[in-house]
Amino acid sequence: MLASRLTRGLAPSSYLRTCWARTRQPAVACQSTEAAQQSTAVQQAVPDKLYGAIDIELRAHEPAVLKSYSWFMNSAANELDVKVSKSFAPETPNKERKTLLKAAHVQKKHRVQYEFRTYYHFISLKNLTGSTADTYLEYVQRNLPEGVSMKVTTTEIQKHQPHLKPPKQGQ
């Protein structure tokens, strides 16, 4: 309780002063009233977000690392009961070639070619709540290995706006 007050910017002494002034009792009683207020605030909290789809794109230059990490993501989803609708990797990598001169100033005939291969893996998750999605994505992103990049695209389900009304019938 005190730690949450410290993160909000109140010093411990000011917290105790406000607590004492409010209840005219020791700080222990104030902590119980704070807990009661927070429990009612949790009940009146904003509803959780709903995601229709979360698309994750993984990129890496090493196919073995990418395959291992995608297996880890799928097994983590199974443990959290997250529905994985698609998990696939294109067979061919994206190849980019660069041609450079061997020497900096002369010998234009002598060149070197470098090839960059980028491997992809795509994972699609369906029908998630916001708390489940946050937990899963945080866990997966904290265990992201070196050389792997992740791009997350979310599709949130929302109610229709109140100014939108159905068309009038019969005219």
N, C-alpha and C positions, 0 to 999 in steps of 0.2 A: 504494500500500500504506500509506504513512504517512498519507495523507488519510483512509483508512478507520479507522485507529486514532484519529485526531484526532476524528472524528465520534463514536466510542464513548466519548470522554471522557478518553483517555490523553494525557498531554503527550508531546512528542517525546523528552524526556530519559528519562522513565520507560519509554517504548517501547524505547529503545536499551538501558536497563539490563536490562529483562526479556529482551530478545533476547540480550544478551551473557551473562547469567547462565545462560540455557538452553543455549546452544551452546558457550560458552567460545571463540567465534570472533567476528570482526568482524560488524558489523550487516549487511553485504552477504550473508553466508552465511545469516543469519537470515531475510532477506527471501525467499530461495529456499525455505527450509523452510516459511515462512508460505504461499507460493504453492502448494506441494505440499499442505499441509493444506487450503487452501481448495478446491483442485481435487477432493480426495476428499470434501470437504463438499458440493460441488456435485453429485457423483454420488449422494450419499445424501440429497439434498434432498427436500422434500415434493413429491408429484406436483402438477402444474398443475391448477387448477380447470377444470371443463367447464361451459359454459353452453348450455342447450338453446335459450334465446331471450333476446334483449335487445330490449326495446321502448323506443323513443325518441319522446318527444312534444315537438314544437317549438311555441312560441307567439310571436306577434309582432303588432304593430299595423300594420306596413307589409307588404303582400303581396309587393312586389318584393324586399325584403330577405330575406323568408322563402323565396321561390322560389329566389333565388340561393344561399342557404346550404344548402338541401336538395339542390340540384344539386352543391354542393361536397362534402357528406357522401356522396352516392352515388358520385361520382367517386373520393373517398378510399377508400371501401369496395372499389371495383373495383381500385384500385391495390394494396391489401393482400390481395386475393383473399378478401374477406369476403362471404359469401352474404347478399344483401339479399332477403328473401322478400316483403316488402311495402313500398311507398313510395307513400303517397297523401295527398291533401289534400282535406278536405271542401269542397264548392263554396261553401257559404254560411258567412260568419263568424258568430261569436257576437256579438250586438249587445246592449249594455246602455245604457239611457237614464237620464239623471239630469235632473230638473227642479229648477231653483233660482230663487229670487227675484232680480230684477235689483237691487233696492235692499235694503239690509240691514234696515231697520226699517219702511218704509212701502211703499205701492203694491203690494198683494198681487196685483192683477190682472196686473201686468207680470212675466212669467216668461221664463226662457231654458232651452232644452233642449240638453243635450250628449249625444252618442252615442259610445260607445267600441266599436270593432270589434276583435275579437280573432280573428286567423287562426291556423289550426292546420295542422300537417303531422306525419304519423305515419310512422315508419320501424321495420321489424321486421328484426332480424338473427337468423339461425339457426345453431346448431352452431358455437360459438366456443370456443377455449381461453382460459384466463384471461390469459395474456400477450398474445395477439392482441387481446382485448377491452380490456385496459388500455391498450395502445399506441394502438388506434384511438380510444377514448374520450378519452384525454388529448390526442391531436392535434386532435380535433374540438372539444373544449371550450376549448382554448387559442386557437382561431380563431373563437370565438363572437362575432358582431358585436353592437354595441349595439342594444338594443331587442328582442333575441331571448332567450327563456328556454328551457331544456332540462330535461326530466324523464326520467331513465333508470330503467327497471325491469328487473331481471335475474332470470332463472330458472336456478338452478344445478342441475346433475345430480349426485346423490350416490348412494353405495352404500346399500343397506339397512342399517339398524342391526343389530348382532349379536344383540340381544335379540329381534328379530323372527324367527319361524320359521314355516314353512308349516304349515297345519292337518294334523292326523293323519288318515290315510286309514282307512276301514272301521269307524268307530265312530259 
